[in-house]
C-alpha cells in the first residue's frame, strides 16, 4: 500500500518563505513596496536545507501540506520552485489575491477548515505572530529559527497582509 493510500495519515503543515525558501535576497523589494517584484523573484530562492530535511522526514508517516501567505497568482511559480528542489508540489494552500489580512488570521482560518477532515500533527512557520496565535489556539506549532526573522518581512506579514 502506497503512503498516500493510507487512510487518515496525520498532516504536517509547512510554511514556505523562511521555512523552505530563503527569501533574504528579495527583501529589499519590500522596503519600497514593490510587491510583485518580491513575489516574482521567489523563483530564485535558495532552498533552506533544514526545512527541506524536516519536510522529507515528515513524509515518512505524514501527509505534507503547504500553507503559505504567497498570493494565489504565484501558484505556478511556487509549484515549479518546489519541483525544482525535489519537494512535493501539493497540496498547496495559498492566500487569495485580494486577501490582505495578516498571515496569522489567514493561516488560522485555513487550518480550522483543514482540521474538519484531517488530524494536524505539526505546523512549522517562521512568523512569530502566526506561531503565537496558533499556539494560543492549541495547535502543535513550531517556530522555524534556521533563517533569522527579518523585521522587513515581519512588517509585511503583520501590517500589510501580503505574505
Buried (B, 14 or more C-beta within 10 A) or exposed (E): EEEEEEEEBBBBBBBBBBBBBBBBEBBEBBEEEBBEEBBBBBBEBEBBEBBBEBBEEBBEEBBBBBBBBBBBBBBEBBBEBBEEBEBBBEEBBBBEEEBEBBBBBBBBEBBEEBEEEBEBBBBBBBBBBBBEBBBEEEBBBBBBEBBEBBEBBBEBBBEEBBB
